[in-house]
Amino acid sequence: MSKFTVARARQFIFSLYMSCIMSLMISGIITLINTGMADGFLSRWIGAWLVAWAIAFPLVIFIAPLAGKMADATVARLSGPK
């Protein structure tokens, strides 16, 4: 596998994991805040997570490279001239 293909695969897999974990945690916290631990909490959480993940995954694919470039630029600026 070429380095380019490995890098693209890594970016895709990273996006999958990152969006899954973040959307799961955030949807769980928001569902808990909004409805409490009432009956049906788990089914409401999973429903909210599926919607959140369906939105988060494509966004992470496109936003992660931009965020990486922004982080690189910020670190370069903070570290001063070479």
Secondary structure as the mmCIF struct_conf table of DSSP 4:
data_model
#
loop_
_struct_conf.conf_type_id
_struct_conf.id
_struct_conf.beg_label_comp_id
_struct_conf.beg_label_asym_id
_struct_conf.beg_label_seq_id
_struct_conf.end_label_comp_id
_struct_conf.end_label_asym_id
_struct_conf.end_label_seq_id
HELX_RH_AL_P HELX_RH_AL_P1 LYS A 3 THR A 35
TURN_TY1_P TURN_TY1_P1 GLY A 36 MET A 37
TURN_TY1_P TURN_TY1_P2 ASP A 39 GLY A 40
HELX_RH_AL_P HELX_RH_AL_P2 PHE A 41 SER A 79
#
